[in-house]
Amino acid sequence: MELGVYAVIAVAVIVGVAAFARKLGVAAPIILVIVGVTLSGLPGVPDIEVPPEIILDGLLPPILYAAAISVPLTDFRRNLAPIAGLSVFLVVVTAFASGFVLYTMLPDLNLAAAIALGAIISPPDAVAATSIGRKLGLPPRLLTVLEGEGLVNDATALVLLRTALAAAVGALATPIDGVLDFFSAVIIALAIGLVVGFVSVWVRSKLNDPVLDTALSVVVPFAAFAPTEALHGSGVLAVVITGLYTGHAAPRQFSAQARISDQINWRTIQFLLENGVFLLIGLELRTLIADVEHPEILSVWDAVGIGLIAMASLVVIRFILIGPLIFLLRKRGERAEKQVLREWLLISYFRDHPVRYRWQSQRKRRAELRYERHRSDLEEFRQEAIDWRGGVVLGWSGMRGVVTLAAAQSLPDTIPYRPQLILIAFTVAVVSLVVQGGTLPWLIKLLGLQGVDVKDDRRLLAQLLDDLSEAGLAVLDDPEIAAGTPAPVDPEVVERVRQTTYLRAEAAWERIVLYDAPPENRPHHVYRTLRLAVVDAERDRLLLERARGAYPSRILSEAQSMLDIEETRLRSRSR
């Protein structure tokens, strides 16, 4: 009974804070941590201590899976270099550097254990940064880099933590064993993540019931996580790989209804779990302070002070490494230009020489595809180049979060200063969230970073819809084959489909040409408004018929579904 009451209160607090945060223009995780810390000090609030296994094994897989399926694989591939630099190289360097700083301040802690704590506080949590960035209109490439970093850095940190702890207790004979353990964990995760992604997508594509599909999707992250961990791989990385594959394959393999249902369900799961964990971080403060033993050796305030020093070192290390990363990204753009030139020369060769064999034709098609992809990548690099201002935002977006605290609580009891180390990690997480997260909006505005141009995006959408309409209308050249019937198709029906197909592109161009015109002067806007008014009137009549009991419930439900689909379609067009 008590658990149910606490769950209701927690969800109410999360939803209320999220709604308030949107109006205030602040990331909800920041306010939730502050609310949690405040509530933990109130009398009557019970001590809260969540076992780290619940967060690391129970909550983290679905959180990362929900984030991974929403990240376009194309964007992830284009920004793989900065993502790898931030989520692998930076995490490793940060763990060793901050670990050495902690080693000098805690004499009873051996170097391996200090590096373990460095691994704990090394991975930033991108939730707060990306939510702020979206609201303030950060460039899409910066957001992709932050999202990609948040997906992979947890895996790097947790594998490094496991290796460092093994070294701390003498389970590793040589440093080479640690390196081999790290790479084997990554390879196992890649293999299992791809296998689970492929199998789950194939099975779900055979299900025609969205309910069954959704039920199966809920267990997919755990299906990737559990066997990988059992084989001593990185379960977190396996979940990310599975999520990226699923998100990329979904448009081809899943029905529209399944994709819409999947998107809504996972966005809800992600919202509740992410924000719930940040609330828990704040609520655990009192318990963490009470757990500090032997304050004469290292008091609470000493631990907090060390946490502040550790956080400052994290910020300095991140900014030191961001500079070379920005420089390397510029060099990558130059290499992309040379790559596009090589592909163009290869295509020119095929155009100047006749293609006689099948293998030559296949090679030509592959070269043309690579050329188009690399040219698009180059255009993306040029239009959304990350300059020094983007580097400053990346450097200041290193807020710590859920993994830092959960991993700290997983430290074995044999580690010296264990309660104080957990408090140090908590200090780093909370202070970074409040200080960096609280000032990030101001920093973005100060630097004058601009996101995408709305009008340019609308133009690109209109061009894409033109291309889609062209491909769709080509099917109508032979309507009998398209309809799957030997009988001739009525030309009026074909023309009706043709005109309906034109509507999307026409409405998109209208939003560009008549961008500054009042709504009443935009025909498609007026059309949508009238159709929505008709749907509202139809729904009122439906409710009246339901009250009268004139129709069976199954008929009323079917009609309601038709109206809901129509309204959703109309409102999505108005965006």
Long-range contacts (C-beta under 8 A, 24 or more apart in sequence): 10-276, 10-279, 11-272, 13-279, 14-271, 14-272, 14-275, 14-276, 14-279, 17-275, 18-271, 18-275, 22-135, 25-135, 25-441, 26-132, 26-438, 26-441, 27-127, 27-128, 27-129, 27-131, 27-132, 27-437, 28-131, 28-275, 28-278, 29-125, 29-127, 29-128, 29-131, 29-274, 29-275, 29-278, 29-401, 29-433, 29-437, 30-128, 30-433, 30-434, 30-437, 30-438, 32-275, 32-278, 32-279, 32-282, 33-278, 33-279, 33-281, 33-282, 33-430, 33-433, 33-434, 34-282, 34-434, 35-279, 35-282, 36-278, 36-279, 36-280, 36-281, 36-282, 36-283, 36-284, 36-285, 37-282, 37-283, 37-285, 37-430, 38-282, 39-282, 39-283, 40-282, 40-283, 40-284, 40-285, 40-286, 40-287, 41-285, 41-286, 45-283, 45-286, 47-286, 47-287, 47-290, 48-280, 48-283, 48-284, 48-287, 49-284, 49-287, 50-280, 50-284, 50-409, 51-409, 52-406, 52-407, 52-409, 52-410, 53-410, 55-277, 55-280, 55-402, 55-405, 55-406, 56-158, 56-403, 56-406, 56-407, 56-410, 57-225, 57-229, 57-235, 59-273, 59-276, 59-277, 59-402, 60-154, 60-236, 60-402, 60-403, 60-406, 61-221, 61-222, 61-224, 61-225, 61-235, 61-236, 61-239, 62-218, 62-221, 62-222, 62-269, 62-270, 62-273, 63-270, 63-273, 63-274, 63-277, 63-402, 64-151, 64-154, 64-221, 64-236, 64-239, 64-240, 64-243, 65-220, 65-221, 65-224, 65-239, 65-240, 65-242, 65-243, 65-266, 66-243, 66-266, 66-267, 66-269, 66-270, 66-273, 67-147, 67-150, 67-151, 67-243, 67-270, 68-151, 68-239, 68-240, 68-241, 68-242, 68-243, 68-244, 68-246, 68-247, 69-243, 69-244, 69-246, 69-247, 69-250, 69-262, 69-266, 70-247, 70-263, 70-266, 70-267, 71-144, 71-147, 71-148, 71-151, 71-243, 71-244, 71-247, 72-144, 72-247, 72-248, 73-244, 73-245, 73-247, 73-248, 75-140, 75-141, 75-144, 76-144, 76-148, 76-244, 78-144, 78-377, 78-380, 78-381, 79-141, 79-144, 79-145, 79-148, 80-148, 81-328, 81-329, 81-332, 82-145, 82-148, 82-325, 82-329, 82-386, 83-145, 83-148, 83-149, 83-152, 84-152, 85-321, 85-325, 85-328, 86-145, 86-148, 86-149, 86-153, 86-325, 86-394, 87-123, 87-148, 87-149, 87-150, 87-151, 87-152, 87-153, 87-156, 88-152, 88-153, 88-156, 89-321, 90-122, 90-153, 90-317, 90-318, 90-321, 91-119, 91-122, 91-123, 91-153, 91-156, 91-157, 91-160, 92-156, 92-160, 93-317, 93-321, 94-118, 94-122, 94-314, 94-317, 94-318, 95-119, 95-122, 95-157, 95-160, 95-164, 97-313, 97-317, 98-122, 98-310, 98-313, 98-314, 98-317, 99-164, 101-309, 101-310, 101-313, 102-306, 102-310, 102-424, 105-306, 105-309, 106-298, 106-306, 106-416, 106-417, 108-416, 108-417, 109-415, 109-416, 109-417, 110-168, 112-164, 112-165, 112-167, 112-168, 113-164, 113-165, 113-168, 113-415, 113-416, 115-160, 115-164, 115-167, 116-161, 116-164, 116-165, 116-168, 116-411, 116-415, 117-408, 117-411, 117-421, 117-424, 117-425, 118-164, 119-157, 119-158, 119-160, 119-161, 119-164, 119-407, 120-157, 120-161, 120-404, 120-407, 120-408, 120-411, 120-425, 121-310, 121-311, 121-314, 121-400, 121-404, 121-424, 121-425, 121-428, 121-429, 122-153, 122-157, 122-160, 122-314, 123-153, 123-154, 123-156, 123-157, 123-400, 123-403, 123-404, 124-149, 124-150, 124-153, 124-397, 124-398, 124-399, 124-400, 124-401, 125-150, 125-399, 125-400, 125-401, 125-402, 125-403, 125-404, 126-150, 126-397, 127-274, 127-278, 127-401, 128-399, 128-401, 128-433, 128-437, 128-440, 129-397, 129-399, 129-437, 129-440, 132-437, 132-440, 132-441, 132-444, 133-393, 133-397, 133-444, 135-441, 136-441, 136-444, 136-445, 136-449, 136-451, 137-449, 137-450, 137-451, 137-452, 138-393, 138-444, 138-449, 138-451, 139-384, 139-386, 139-390, 139-449, 139-450, 139-451, 139-452, 140-384, 140-451, 140-452, 141-380, 141-384, 141-386, 141-390, 142-386, 142-390, 142-393, 142-394, 142-449, 145-386, 145-394, 146-394, 146-397, 151-240, 152-237, 152-240, 154-236, 154-403, 155-186, 155-189, 155-234, 155-236, 155-237, 155-240, 157-403, 157-407, 158-234, 158-236, 158-403, 158-407, 159-185, 159-186, 159-234, 159-237, 161-407, 161-410, 165-411, 165-412, 168-415, 169-412, 169-414, 181-232, 184-232, 184-233, 185-232, 185-233, 185-234, 185-237, 186-233, 186-234, 186-237, 187-233, 188-228, 188-231, 188-232, 188-233, 188-234, 188-238, 189-228, 189-233, 189-234, 189-235, 189-236, 189-237, 189-238, 189-241, 190-237, 190-238, 190-241, 192-224, 192-227, 192-228, 192-231, 192-233, 192-238, 193-224, 193-228, 193-237, 193-238, 193-239, 193-240, 193-241, 193-242, 193-245, 194-241, 194-242, 194-245, 196-220, 196-223, 196-224, 196-227, 196-238, 196-242, 197-224, 197-241, 197-242, 197-243, 197-244, 197-245, 197-246, 197-249, 198-245, 200-242, 200-246, 201-245, 201-246, 201-249, 201-250, 201-253, 201-254, 202-253, 204-253, 204-254, 204-258, 205-253, 205-254, 207-258, 208-255, 210-255, 210-257, 210-258, 210-261, 213-254, 213-258, 213-261, 213-262, 214-258, 214-261, 214-262, 214-265, 217-262, 217-265, 217-266, 218-265, 220-246, 274-402, 277-401, 277-402, 278-401, 278-402, 278-433, 281-401, 281-402, 281-405, 281-426, 281-429, 281-430, 282-430, 284-405, 284-426, 285-426, 285-430, 288-419, 288-422, 288-423, 288-426, 289-423, 291-419, 291-422, 292-419, 292-420, 292-423, 293-419, 297-417, 298-417, 298-420, 300-423, 302-420, 303-420, 303-421, 303-423, 303-424, 303-427, 304-423, 304-424, 304-427, 306-420, 306-424, 306-427, 307-423, 307-424, 307-425, 307-426, 307-427, 307-428, 307-431, 308-427, 308-431, 310-424, 310-427, 310-428, 311-427, 311-428, 311-431, 311-432, 314-398, 314-400, 314-428, 314-432, 315-395, 315-396, 315-398, 315-436, 318-395, 318-398, 319-395, 322-391, 322-394, 322-395, 323-391, 325-391, 325-394, 326-386, 326-387, 326-388, 326-390, 326-391, 329-381, 329-385, 329-386, 330-385, 332-381, 333-378, 333-381, 333-382, 333-385, 336-374, 336-377, 336-378, 336-381, 337-378, 339-374, 340-371, 340-374, 340-375, 340-378, 343-367, 343-370, 343-371, 343-374, 343-375, 344-371, 346-371, 347-371, 389-447, 389-448, 389-449, 390-449, 392-443, 392-447, 393-440, 393-443, 393-444, 393-447, 393-449, 396-436, 396-439, 396-440, 396-443, 397-436, 397-440, 398-432, 398-436, 399-429, 399-432, 399-433, 399-436, 399-437, 400-425, 400-428, 400-429, 400-432, 400-433, 401-429, 401-433, 404-428, 404-429, 405-429, 455-512, 455-515, 458-508, 458-511, 458-512, 458-515, 459-512, 461-508, 462-505, 462-508, 462-509, 462-511, 462-512, 465-504, 465-505, 465-508, 466-505, 468-504, 468-505, 469-501, 469-502, 469-504, 469-505, 472-501, 473-498, 473-501, 504-573, 507-573, 524-573, 525-574, 528-570, 528-573, 528-574, 531-566, 531-570, 532-567, 532-570, 532-571, 535-563, 535-566, 535-567, 535-570, 538-563, 539-563
